[in-house]
Amino acid sequence: MPAIATLGSHCALQVLKGAKDEGLKTILVCEKKREKLYRRFPFIDELILVDSFKEILEKKCQSTLEQNDTVLIPHGTLIAQMNSEEIESIKTPVFGNKWILRWESDRVMKEKLMKEANLPMPTSVLEPKDINKLVIVKRQGAAGGKGYFLVANEDDYNTKRNQLISEGVISKDETLYIQEYAAGVLAYLQYFYSPLKEELEFFGVDQRHESDIEGLARIPSEQQLKSNKVPSFNVIGNSPLVLRESLLEEVYNMGENFVDAAKKLVAPGMNGPFCIEGVYDENAKFTSFEFSARIVAGTNIYMDGSPYYSLLFNESMSMGRRIAREIKIATESNQLDRITT
């Protein structure tokens, strides 16, 4: 059986605990500054200590992974720490489709894939001069909400952008993406697609708690206006959500449409975990503003299994364990190449 490896961040504990529950060897690529943290957990068999996660691209690290017949599980930190060319150059088999991570990181490509999947989306704004209503300005890639900001016109955009540049939050040359702001109940829809079974599974829903934009609701409006700080959307944590059952049919339809679109645009398609992210309005209409083409940190709230997976599995099944089981099944049936790239 292959070993399971991932980077020491994001959802590493869930991934490796799930792999150990399935009887697989676990390897953590761990920054030296976090060694003490991860030594606390007995289900981690081996640590590869690095100064930077980019060392996973170097021969020494690759050799260790190769000796253990390792499958690497990608998550948001991989996308945040490396560019698409670096990710695609990884020699270790990557669970899922490493080519689709480029589509997640590039806002233009992301929008193209979402449109192909016929997901209901907010309108994007091409130039700051065209801003005439409330919009959210986003960075490229998996920034975890850091550096995002709300504006209502071009002057507001320039003021907040310049402030974030001066604070070192974003860079002067950074390409930003502008999108109409969609208001409603946040809902991050978590899925797993198995190419072995050719079946989509709905795993769960989470909400993300962002600092310090959430705290503004507790401050009187006149005091908000006096603040010179650009509110941050940096994700701090997650909480669970269960949807009205009448919404589930649309949830499955959106997931299946996304899988079909990914097969069409970026072979071999959307294998493994992914997330469609958006809001429900007052009419329970869903608007999607993002997708993540890999496991999301919001699945950490379901380490003992989610309400929806309890309907599919008569045992505790986290997303990390579901990934490990897919790898086991693929290995036993000589189909590992169908679920890795």
ChimeraX attribute file (.defattr): number of C-alpha atoms within 10 A of each C-alpha:
attribute: neighborCount
match mode: 1-to-1
recipient: residues
	/A:1	13
	/A:2	19
	/A:3	23
	/A:4	26
	/A:5	28
	/A:6	25
	/A:7	24
	/A:8	22
	/A:9	18
	/A:10	18
	/A:11	22
	/A:12	25
	/A:13	21
	/A:14	21
	/A:15	28
	/A:16	28
	/A:17	22
	/A:18	27
	/A:19	27
	/A:20	21
	/A:21	16
	/A:22	17
	/A:23	14
	/A:24	21
	/A:25	20
	/A:26	24
	/A:27	27
	/A:28	23
	/A:29	24
	/A:30	23
	/A:31	19
	/A:32	13
	/A:33	11
	/A:34	13
	/A:35	17
	/A:36	9
	/A:37	10
	/A:38	18
	/A:39	13
	/A:40	9
	/A:41	12
	/A:42	9
	/A:43	19
	/A:44	20
	/A:45	15
	/A:46	14
	/A:47	18
	/A:48	19
	/A:49	18
	/A:50	17
	/A:51	10
	/A:52	13
	/A:53	17
	/A:54	14
	/A:55	16
	/A:56	22
	/A:57	16
	/A:58	11
	/A:59	11
	/A:60	11
	/A:61	17
	/A:62	16
	/A:63	14
	/A:64	14
	/A:65	24
	/A:66	16
	/A:67	10
	/A:68	16
	/A:69	15
	/A:70	22
	/A:71	24
	/A:72	24
	/A:73	24
	/A:74	25
	/A:75	23
	/A:76	22
	/A:77	18
	/A:78	21
	/A:79	19
	/A:80	14
	/A:81	15
	/A:82	15
	/A:83	14
	/A:84	19
	/A:85	10
	/A:86	14
	/A:87	21
	/A:88	17
	/A:89	10
	/A:90	16
	/A:91	17
	/A:92	20
	/A:93	20
	/A:94	21
	/A:95	25
	/A:96	30
	/A:97	25
	/A:98	25
	/A:99	19
	/A:100	25
	/A:101	27
	/A:102	21
	/A:103	23
	/A:104	23
	/A:105	21
	/A:106	16
	/A:107	20
	/A:108	13
	/A:109	14
	/A:110	21
	/A:111	19
	/A:112	14
	/A:113	22
	/A:114	21
	/A:115	14
	/A:116	16
	/A:117	20
	/A:118	13
	/A:119	21
	/A:120	15
	/A:121	18
	/A:122	15
	/A:123	13
	/A:124	18
	/A:125	17
	/A:126	12
	/A:127	11
	/A:128	18
	/A:129	11
	/A:130	10
	/A:131	21
	/A:132	13
	/A:133	11
	/A:134	14
	/A:135	22
	/A:136	19
	/A:137	21
	/A:138	20
	/A:139	21
	/A:140	15
	/A:141	23
	/A:142	19
	/A:143	19
	/A:144	18
	/A:145	17
	/A:146	18
	/A:147	22
	/A:148	24
	/A:149	21
	/A:150	21
	/A:151	23
	/A:152	16
	/A:153	16
	/A:154	14
	/A:155	13
	/A:156	13
	/A:157	21
	/A:158	13
	/A:159	12
	/A:160	19
	/A:161	23
	/A:162	14
	/A:163	16
	/A:164	19
	/A:165	15
	/A:166	12
	/A:167	10
	/A:168	11
	/A:169	13
	/A:170	19
	/A:171	14
	/A:172	12
	/A:173	7
	/A:174	10
	/A:175	12
	/A:176	17
	/A:177	19
	/A:178	24
	/A:179	20
	/A:180	21
	/A:181	18
	/A:182	21
	/A:183	12
	/A:184	16
	/A:185	14
	/A:186	21
	/A:187	23
	/A:188	25
	/A:189	27
	/A:190	26
	/A:191	26
	/A:192	24
	/A:193	21
	/A:194	19
	/A:195	19
	/A:196	15
	/A:197	8
	/A:198	8
	/A:199	11
	/A:200	19
	/A:201	18
	/A:202	21
	/A:203	26
	/A:204	26
	/A:205	27
	/A:206	24
	/A:207	19
	/A:208	19
	/A:209	17
	/A:210	19
	/A:211	17
	/A:212	15
	/A:213	15
	/A:214	13
	/A:215	11
	/A:216	13
	/A:217	10
	/A:218	8
	/A:219	10
	/A:220	9
	/A:221	10
	/A:222	8
	/A:223	9
	/A:224	14
	/A:225	9
	/A:226	8
	/A:227	9
	/A:228	9
	/A:229	11
	/A:230	17
	/A:231	21
	/A:232	17
	/A:233	22
	/A:234	18
	/A:235	16
	/A:236	12
	/A:237	15
	/A:238	17
	/A:239	14
	/A:240	18
	/A:241	15
	/A:242	12
	/A:243	12
	/A:244	8
	/A:245	7
	/A:246	9
	/A:247	12
	/A:248	12
	/A:249	9
	/A:250	12
	/A:251	17
	/A:252	16
	/A:253	14
	/A:254	19
	/A:255	24
	/A:256	18
	/A:257	16
	/A:258	25
	/A:259	20
	/A:260	15
	/A:261	20
	/A:262	23
	/A:263	14
	/A:264	14
	/A:265	14
	/A:266	16
	/A:267	12
	/A:268	19
	/A:269	22
	/A:270	27
	/A:271	27
	/A:272	24
	/A:273	26
	/A:274	24
	/A:275	25
	/A:276	23
	/A:277	20
	/A:278	24
	/A:279	18
	/A:280	16
	/A:281	14
	/A:282	9
	/A:283	7
	/A:284	13
	/A:285	12
	/A:286	23
	/A:287	21
	/A:288	21
	/A:289	22
	/A:290	18
	/A:291	22
	/A:292	23
	/A:293	28
	/A:294	26
	/A:295	26
	/A:296	23
	/A:297	19
	/A:298	22
	/A:299	28
	/A:300	24
	/A:301	18
	/A:302	22
	/A:303	18
	/A:304	16
	/A:305	22
	/A:306	22
	/A:307	15
	/A:308	14
	/A:309	20
	/A:310	14
	/A:311	10
	/A:312	12
	/A:313	11
	/A:314	8
	/A:315	11
	/A:316	16
	/A:317	22
	/A:318	23
	/A:319	29
	/A:320	28
	/A:321	23
	/A:322	23
	/A:323	25
	/A:324	28
	/A:325	19
	/A:326	19
	/A:327	26
	/A:328	20
	/A:329	13
	/A:330	18
	/A:331	15
	/A:332	11
	/A:333	10
	/A:334	10
	/A:335	15
	/A:336	20
	/A:337	13
	/A:338	17
	/A:339	24
	/A:340	21
	/A:341	19
